[in-house]
Amino acid sequence: MEMHPGSLFINPHHLNDWKAQELYYLRMQRSRDRMERKNMDEQNQCQRKLRVCVATCNRADYSKLAPIMCGIKSHPDEFELEVVVLGSHLIDDYGNTFRMIEQDDFDISSKLHTIVRGEDEAAMVESVGLALVKLPDVLQRLRPDILVVHGDRFDALALATAAALMNIRILHLEGGEVSGTIDDSIRHAISKLAHYHACCTRTAEQHLIAMCEDHSRILLAGCPSYDKLLSTSRREDYMDVIKSWLGDNVQDHDYIVALQHPVTTDIQHSIKIYGLMLDALISFNKKTLILFPNIDAGSKEMVRVMRKKGIEQHPNFRAVKHIPFEQFIQLVCHAGCMIGNSSCGVREAGAFGTPVINLGSRQTGRETGENVLHVRDADSQNKIYHALELQFGKRYPCSKIYGDGNAVPRILKFLRTIDLDEPLQKTFCFPPVKESISQDIDHILETQTALAVDLGGTNLRVAIVCQRGRILKKYVQPNPKTFQARMKLLLKLCADATRDAVGLNCRLLGVGVSTGGRVNPQEGVVLHSTKLIQEWSSVDLRTPISDALHLPVWVDNDGNCAALAEKKFGQGKGVENFVTVITGTGIGGGIIHQNELVHGSTFCAAELGHIVVSLDGPECSCGSRGCVEAFASGMALQREAKRLHDEEQLKVEGMDMKLAEPITAAHLISAAKLGNSRAEAVLNKASTALGMGIVNILHMMNPSMVILSGILASYYQAPVQNIILEKALVSAQNIKVVESHLEEPALLGAASMVLDYATRRIY
């Protein structure tokens, strides 16, 4: 046999010497080494890149998927992105919205025409069937490691069914939510087919766990669209966007965005509501941007109603099939109101505080912020018109129920943790988990916290406070004397705390503000303040803080906050009726009656320091005479201490007083303890005045407990208890006076507003 110099195919039996045999085996070994290296390189390449297929069916789901697609595309060394477009994206009547995907510079791997026209129930079923016929070829060609599916559309159900039957892993976005109609059934069906879940809220996470999904495969990410809308909603060119869609004469917050979809389980009723909504909008006579409904059964009839009423030709209306998401954000953010039954109203609009009117049953069960007014039985034009009157032009606190702008990084990190060697077969957790540990992207329990602000006469303080009342971090600065400097410092400290909260693994639920003066907590406005805080009347605190931080904001008087702090963390915990009295620079407090804080009709219900106990007493800071505060406050005691000092009747033997040291109430108390009879007389008079004021409160409110808070609480506790025993009615004499154990009642009270009231509302 003749041997070619480079040949590997040598028969060792035909070799005549040992050198030829050695050459043969050496070449065979090198060949095996090359093959092994090639196999290892292929395995490493496979392990290094995760092939992710994102399937989008319509304009709505693309707004949620686009941020994820951008994130995947920005990491080409880790992920390989495939994009499949189907559904209404490819229909001219719905704007051919696949073009915006191409404009966003995404390569579309496959376009599938899956919609059977007819816009009725049968057409929806046929569309699902057509998608199931076409999808296997595409998925077999793309061979993705994981398919990302969004939401609750019938197209998404076809995608999840095809992928599950072809043993392709599925990541489902926005599972576990509740919204009413057939969408719930489809969404939950997709969740049962999916292997992994990225949900938006803790309630949705709990629903998935209750559905027996493995909580180790559930990511609480937030809504991906928030990543985009929170970063682009405050663009300076928003008026250009508004005018391009509604004309040059329209103003900010002076137009309506309308978006109503059919309810597939009650088509005729939803068409009726649509007509009533259009009639109400015509009567309301405001510029209105109205979007065409989606492709669900009944949409064709809704379009007929719109055209029959001449909406497309009406001067107040602009009817459009599609608006790019970035521009739609601007339009919703600056609208005077949004009306309809779109999920955008109960989800995205809350991030801007835009007023929303939700019509009918389509979003029943959705978690909403306080910006949403539900009109479940929208059975008359007058009812919808009245809702427009109530909502139009209002602004609400920004809500982060559905996200904080960091969903995409969490989802990408979650994708990196997926082990393709794990068994593909799903396992379910039986029985349902009742109290699960919610996990974030790092699989660590995030601490739900509040950002608390205390605007005092001397200092401005900001703190991050956890659910148990522990202050995780505190910021203290002198309170500026002017309004502008004070607001600038307040926003800076809040921004610093928000950044630090991320490092502390805290999820801020909102901002609570405690401030002196009379406060309208419903509007978040300081009506007028005490003399201790200058330039602090008619101040809207809620709007600038909410706009800057994208968080809901609560504001209340410092006395009311002290009562809330005791109710949640202190002596008032579990007590149904009690009164908190602050004994500090001034005298204030708060009243808890039947577990609720009492504000009164003009928000001055708990001005306890201004109960008059003497008609000819000393002048009070409020302008009256004989108020409790004029006798018993720190300022009143300091005034008396200075008087005694000027008369050289304050200092007694044993007192440590420096020449340059300012005279305070503490010197008066010290002198009394060392036997100064004049100081004792002043303090007895102050204790009696405070005790009589509290007796009046007992006779009016009949609480079961009085809690003294502030720097003078320890001194006043025993004398006030004695005054009650002497002067109160027999039925009130056994009411206990206790001293507060809280070191930071104002901050804790501000935090409690957030921790108690920032719970998600479920309609």
N, C-alpha and C positions, 0 to 999 in steps of 0.2 A: 504494500500500500504506500502510495506516495503522499507525504505529509506537506501541506502548505505551511509556510513559516508562521502565519498568524492564526492557524486553525485551532479551534477548541475541540473539534470532533475527531479525536484520535482514539483509535482502538488500542488499549494497552497491551493486548495479546499479540499485536503485530510489531511491537517495539523490540529491538534487538539488544538494547543496552539500558543500564540503569539510569543514565543521564536523560534519555528520552522520556522514561517513565516519570522521572522527577519533574521534568518540564511540563508534562501533561497534568500532573496533580497540582502543580503550582498555578497553572493557568485556570484550572477549575476552581481553586480556592479564591483567586482574584475575582472571578466571575461571580461566585457566591457572595463575596464581600460587597461588590458593586450592587447586586440585587438587594441585599439587606439594607445598605445605605439608602437606596431609592425607596424601599418600603418604609424605613424610618422617617425619611423626609416627607413622604406622603402622609404618614400618621401625624407627624408634628404639624403639618399644614392643616390637616383636618381638625386637630385639637386647637390650633391657634385661631382659626376663623370659624365663627358660628354663622351658618347661612340662615338668615332671617327673612321670611316672606311676609310682607305687610299687604293685606288685602283691603281695599277701600271700595265702598258701594255707593256713597252719595256725598254731597257737599258737607253734611253735618258731621259724619264720622271722619272725614278727611281733616277737619279742624282739630280733632283730637289726635289723629294719627300722624299728621305732618310734623309736629315737634319731635316725636319719637323717630320718625324717618330721618330727620335732620341729624339727630343725635347718633343714630346708627351710621349714617353716611360719613359723619365726621371722625369715625374711628375705623378706617378701612383696614387697619392691621389686625383688628379683632373681629369685625363683622363683615359679612357680605350681604348686601341688601338686594332683595328682589321685590318688585312692586307689581301687584295684580289689580287691575281696574275692571269693575263690572257694575251692574245695576244702572241706576239713573244717571251716573256720570256720563254715559254714552248716548243720552237721549237729548235731542235738540230742544224739545219742549221744556226741559229742565236745565237748559243753559250749556249743554256739552261741557260740563265742569271738569272733564278729564284734562282739558287744556290748561287749567290752572296748575295741575300736577306737573305738566310738562314745563310750564313757565317757572315753576319752582326748581327746575333743573333736576328732576328725577327721571331716570330711565324707566319707562314702563315695560316690564317683561312680557306682559300679556294683557290684551283687552278682550273681555268676554261680553258679548251681547246676550244678556240673560233675562231681560224684561219682556214679558208678554203683555202687550198693551190691552187695555180694557178697564184698568183702574177699578176692578171689583174683586170680590173675594176669590172667585175662580181664577182670575188672572194672577193673583198673588201665589196661589198654589202651583199654577203652571210655571210661574217664574222660578220657584224653588226647584221644581222638577227639571227645568231646562238648565239651571245652574249645575245641578247634580250630574247631568249628562256631560256637560262641557268641562267641569273642573278636574276630573281624574287625569285627562291628558296633560293639562297644564301642570298639575302637582307632580305628576310622574316625570315630566321633563325638567322641572325646576329642582326637585328633590330637596326641599328645604329641611333644615333641622328643626325649625319651629315656625309655626304660622301665628301671626298676630291678628286677632279678630276683635272688633269693637262692638259693644252694645247689644241691641235688641231687635235689629231689623231682620226681616225674613231672608234677605240675601245672606246675612251673617250666619243664620241657622244652616243654610246650604253649605257654606264654607266650613263650618265646624263639623258638620256631619261627614262631608267628604274627607276632611283631614283625619278625623278620628278613625274612619273605616280604612284609611290608607296608612295607619300607624305613624302619623305625623303629630308631633307634640304641638299643643295649642296653648297660647297665652291669651286669656280673655280680659279685656279692659272693661271696667265699669260694671262688673258683675255684683250681685248682692243688693242692688238698689231696688226700690219699689216705686212704681209710677202709675199703676192702674192699667186697664185695658189688656189686650192680647200681648202687648210688649213684655209684661211681666213673665208670662209663660214662656215666651221665646228666650228672654234673657236667662231665665233659670235653666232652661233646657241647654243652652250653650254652656252655662257654667258647669253642668253635669258632664258635658263632653270634654271640657277643657282640663288640661293638666296643671296649669298655673293660672294665677289670678292677680291682677293689679287693680285694686279697688280704690275708691276716692274718699270714703268716709269710714269712721269707726263703726257706725251702724251697719253699713254695707259689709264690712269685715265680719261683724257678729252674725249677720244673716248667712254669709257663706259658711261660717263655722257651724251654725245651726243646721245647714243643709248637708252636714257631714263631710264637707271638704277638709282636706288635710291643712291645718293652719300653718304648717311649715312651708307650704307652697302658696301662701297668700301674702301679697305685699300691699301694705297700706301706703300708696304712692301719692294720692291726690290726682286731680284731673290734669292730663297733659296740656290741655288748652290753656290752663292758667299760666303755664310757663311763658306762653306767648302774650296773652292778653295783659298780664300784670306788667310786662316789660315794655309794651307798646301802646298801652291805653292812653297815656298822657302826652301824646305827641303834640308839638306846637302847631302842626298844620291841620288840626282837626276841623277847623272851620272850612278849609278848602274841601275836605272830604264831604262835610255836611252839605255845602252849597253845590257840589258836583252831583249830588243825588236828589236834592230837594229845592234847588234854586237859590238865587242870591238874596232873597228877602227873608229867609228863615234865620232864626236866632238860636243860640245855644239854649238848651233845656226848654225849647218852645215848639217841639214837634213830637210825634208819636211814631213808634215802630210797632207794626202789627204783623203777627205770624201765627196763623191758626192751621192746624193739621186735622185731618179726619180721624175720628175714633172708630176703629174697625169693628168694635163690638156693638156699636150703636150709631151706624152711619147716618141715618135720617135725623137723629137728634143733633148730631154734631153739625150737620148742614144747616139745621134751623138756627143753632147758636151762631154760626158763621154769618148768616144773614142779619141776625139781631145785632151782632157786633158791628157790621158795616153800617147799619142804620144809625147806631149810636155814634159812630165815628163821624158820619156825615153831619149829624146834628151838633156834635161837639165843636165842629168847625175849626180844627187845627190841622196844620200840615201833617200828612201821614205818609210814611214809607211802608208799603205793604208788600210782603213777599208771597209768591205763589206757594201753595201747600205742597207737601211731599207727594210721593207717588203711591201712597197707600190707597186701598179701596175707598172710594168716595171723593177722591181729589178732583176727578173730572166734574162731578156735580157742583163742588164748591167753586170751581173756576167759572162754571155757568152762572152761578148766583152772582159772582163778582162782576161778570160782564153784563148781566141783566140789569144791574144797578148802575152801570156806567162808570165804574170805578176807574177804569183805565183812561177815561176822558175827563174825569172830574178834576177841576183845578187844584183841589186840596190834596189830591192823592198822586203818588208815584208808585206804580205797580211794577215789580221787577222779579225775574226768575232766579237771579243769583247775584250775590255781592261778595267780593273777595273778603276773606276772614279778617284781615288786618283793618279793612275799611269798615266792616260790619262792627268790629269792636268799638271803633270810634263813634259810630252812629248810636250804638246801644249805650255807651258810656255817657254821652251828652244829651240823650233823649229826655224829654220831659216825662215820658212814661212809655212802658212797653206793655202790649196787650196781646192776648192769645192763649195758646196752650203749648207753646214750644218749651222744650227742656232748657233752652237758652235763658228763658225768663227766670226760672227757678234756680239755675246754676250760675251761668256766667254773669248775668246782670247783677247778681248780689255782690260781686267783687267791686262794683262801682257805686253801690248804693242807689242804683236806678230804680224808681218805683215800678212795680210790675202788677198787672191784673191778670190772674190766671183763671181762664174760663173753662167750666166743665170739669170732667172727671179724668182727663188724660194724664195729669200729673198728681193725682191723688196718691198720697203716701210718700211723695218726695220730701226730703229734708230741705227746708227753706229758711232764709233769713227773714228779718222783720220787714224787708222791703216788699214782700209778696202779699197782696190782698187776694184771697180766694173767693171766687164767685162760682160755687159749685152748681147751684141751680140758676144758671143764666137763662131764665125763661122769659125775660122781657127786656125790651130796649131800654126802658126806664132804669132798670136795675144796673145794667151795664153803664149807662150814662152817669148814674150816681157814683159808681165806682171810679169813673174817669174824673169826676169832680173831686173826689176824695184824694186820689193819687197824683193827678197831674201836677208837675212842678215841685213836688216834694223831693228831699234828699234824705237818704237813710245811711246809717253806719255801714262801712264796707264790711263784707262778710267773707271769711275764708273757710267756709264749711267744706267746700269741694277742693281746696288746694292752696298751697302756699308758694307756688312758682318753682318748686324743685322736684317735680314728678319725674321728668326725663332722666336726670342723673340717677335717681333711685331705680328706675326701670332698667337702665343700662347696667347698673351694678348687679341687679337681680338676674339679668340675662347671663352675666358672666359667671354666676354661681351655678347655673344649670349644668348638671352632670349627664351627658348623653349616654353614659354607661349604666345609668340607673334603669331599673325595669320600666318599661313603657306603660304597663298595666296600672291604672289608677287604683288607689286604695282609699276607702272611705272610713271616716272616724265615727264609729258607733259606740255608745249613744251620742247624741249631740252634745257638744261642749257648752256648758252654761256660762262659766266664767273663764274665759280664755285670756291669755297674756297677749296683748296686741304687740306686734313686732314691726319695726320700721325696716329700712333697707339693711341696717346693720344687725337685724334680729335682736335688738335691744329695746326694752320698754322705754318709750319716750315719755318724759315727764310732762304732763299737761300743766302749764303754768299760766300765770297772769302777769302783765306788766302793770305795776302799781305806781301811781304818782301822788305825792303829797305836796300841795302848794301851801306852805305855811307862811306866817308873817316874817320869819327870819330866813329859813332855808327852803330850797326846792330839792325834793328827794324823789328818786326813782328806784324801784326795786323789782327784781324777778322773784315771784312768790309761787311756791308749789302748792299742790292740792292740800297738803297737810298744814299749811301755814308757815312753812319754813322759808326764810328769806335766803335765796341762793346767792344773790349778789345785789349790792346796794350802791347807789351813786348819790352823793350829797354835794350841793353847791349853794352858795349864798343866793337868796332870791333877789333878782334884780329889781330896781325900783320902777323901771318903765315897762310899759306893755310890750313893746317890740323886743327889747332885750330879754324879757322874761319868756316870750314865746320862742325866740330863737334858741335860748338855752334849753327850754323844755323839749323841743323837737330834737335837738342834738343829743341830749341824754337818752331820749327814747330810742333814737337810731342806734346809739352805742349799745344800749341794752339788747336791742333786737339782734344785732350782730353777735354779741356775746352769748345769746341764748342758743345759737347754733352750736357753739363750742361746748356748751353745757348740756347738749343733747335734750334741749327743751323745746316743746311745741307751744308757742304763745297762742292763747285762745282769744285774747283781746286786751284792751287797756282800760283800767279803772282810774279815775281821777278824784281825789279828795281835795276840796278847797274850802276856804272860809267864805262866809257870806251866804246870801240866799240864792239857791240854784234851782233851775227848772230841769229836773233829770230827764224829762221826756224829750226835750230838745237839746240837752247837753249845753245849756247856756247859763253862765253866771249872771244873774239879774242885777245884783249889786252886792258889794263886798263890805267888809269891815274896814275901819281906818288903818288896820295893820297892813293891808295889801293895797297899794296905790294903783290907780289906773286899771281897775278890775271890775268894771260895771258894764253890763250888756256885752259880755264876751262869749262868743261861740267857741267853745273848746273842742267840741266833737269833730267838726268838719276838718280843721287843719291837721289834727292828729290822725284822723281816719284816712285822709287823703295821702298823708306822708307815709304811713305804715301799712296801709291796706288791711287794717284790723278794725273790728267793731270797738266802739268807745262808749263807756258809761261815765257819767259825771254826777257827783252828789256833794252835799254839804259835809264838812268834816265831822260834825256831830252825828249825822246819820251814818256815816261810814264807821264811826266808833261803835255804834249799836250793831251794825252788820258784822263787824269783827267779833264782837262778843257772842253774837248768835251762831257764827260758824266755828270759831276757834276758842272762845273764852267761857266765862261764867254763865253766859246765856244759852249755851248749847243745850238743846232739848227743852228749853223753857218757852212756853207759848206766849206769855205776856211779861215784859220787863221794860225798865227804863234805864238808859245809860246817861250819866251826868259827867261831863268833862270838866274837871277843875284845873284849869291851867291859866294862861295869860288872861283869857276870858272864861265865861261859863257857858257851856253849850250842852248838847246831848241829842239823843235820839230815842224814839219810842217804837217798840215792837209790840204790836197788838194782834193777837191770833196769828202769830208767826209771820206777819207782814209789817214792813216798815211804814209808818204813818207820815205822809208828806203834808197833808192838808190842801185846801182848795187853792191857796196862793203860795204853797211851798214854804210855809213858816211854822209848821205845826209843832216843832220841837225846839223853839227858841226859849229854852228853859231859863237861860240867864236873864231874861227880861220879864220874868214874873215879878210883879210889884209886891213887895212885902212891907213897905213903909211909905206913907204919903209924903213925908217930909225928909226922906233920906237923902243921901248924897247924889249928886248928878251922875247919870250913867252916860256911856259913850253913845247910846241910842238917842239921847236928847231928853229922856224922861228922868224921873227921880225915884229913888227907893227901889230900884231893881236889885235882884239877887246879885247880879254881876258887880254892881256898884259897892256891895258890901264884901263879897267873898272871893272875887277873882284875884289872880296873882297881881294884876295891876292895882286893884284896890288895896291889897295888903302892902304892896310896895309904896303906895302913896302914903298910907298911914305910918309905915316904917320911916319914911323920909321926914314926915312931920315930927315924929318923936325924936328922930336924930337931930333935926334942926333945933328942937327945944331941949336938946341934951338930956333926954329922958329915955333913950333907947339902950345904950350900952350899960351893962352891969358887969360885976366882977366875974371873971371866967370866960367872957366873950372874946373871941379872936377876931378883931376887926383891924384891917389895914387902912391907912389913911386915904390912899387913892382908890380903895375898893368901892364900887358903886353899891348903894344900899338896895337890898332886895327883900322880898317876902321871907326868904330864908333867915335873914337876920332877925326879923320880927318873931318868927317861930322859935329861934334859938334863945332869944331874950326871954320869951315866955317860959320856956323850959327851965331857965336858970332863975326863975322867980320874979321877973319884972312884971309888976301888977298892971302897969299901963298896957304893956304888950298883951298880957292875958285878957284884959278887958276888950281890946280890939279883936282878938281872935274869938272870944266868946260871942261877941256881937256878930262876927262873920259866920260863925258856926250856926248861930240861931237863925240868921237870915237864910242861909242855905237850907237848914233843916225845915224852916217854915215853907220855903218854896217847894221842897220835896213833898211835904205834907199836902200841899195843894195839889200836886201831881197825883199823889195817892188817892185823894178824894175824887179826882176827875177820872183817872184812867184805871185805878184799882189794879196795878200790876202785882205780880207775885214776887218780884225782886227788884231792888234798885242796885245798880252797879256803878260805883264811883271810879272814874278813870282820870288820869292826869297826874301832874307832879304833886298836887295837894291832897290826893285821894287818901293816902295813908294817914294824914293828920285829921281829915274831916270824918272818917268812917265812924269812929266811936261817938263823937258828939252828935252827929246827925241821927244815929240810932237812938240816942237818948231823947232827942227832940221829938222823934216819932212816938216814942213811948209816952211822952208827956202830953203832946198836943194832938195827935191823930185820933180819929174815931176808934172805938174799941175794935171794930172789924178790920182796921188797917194797922193796928199796933204791932202785930206779929210779922209784918213784912220785913224781910231781912235786907240790910244794907251791907253789901260786900265790896271788897276792893278788887279792881281788875288786876289780873296777872299778866296782861299783854304788854309787851315792851313797845310795840309799834302799832297801836290801834288804827291810826289813820291809814297807813300803808296796807295793813291786813284787811281793813274794811274796803278800801279801794279794790284790792285783789278779790275779795269775796263777791263783789258785784259781778266781776267777770266769771269767776268759777261757778257761781250759782246761776247766773242769767245767760251765759254763753252756751247753754245746752241747745242742741239742735231741735228746731221745731218740726214736728211731724204732723201733717194735716190729715 
